[in-house]
């Protein structure tokens, strides 16, 4: 295993597992935090994998994930807000 693969595994275990626990067992606000954390960790994981492969043409995937994760967080925040 290369150093990039070890870093990817560490990110997945150290970041994605707590995010999935928050999403699965928390209240509504905890689930929103878990969603934001999973989006951030997923983006970092993809960036590490791309760096390990040396393919800069794949950088569009984490960029799209950042934009969709941010938009999803805004949508769920709006849904969890007080009703007028």
Secondary structure, 3 states (H helix, E strand, C coil): CCHHHHHHHHHHHHHHHHHHHHHHHCCHHHHHHHHHHHHHHHHHHHHHHHHHHCCHHHHHHHHHHHHHHHHHHHHHHHHHCCCC
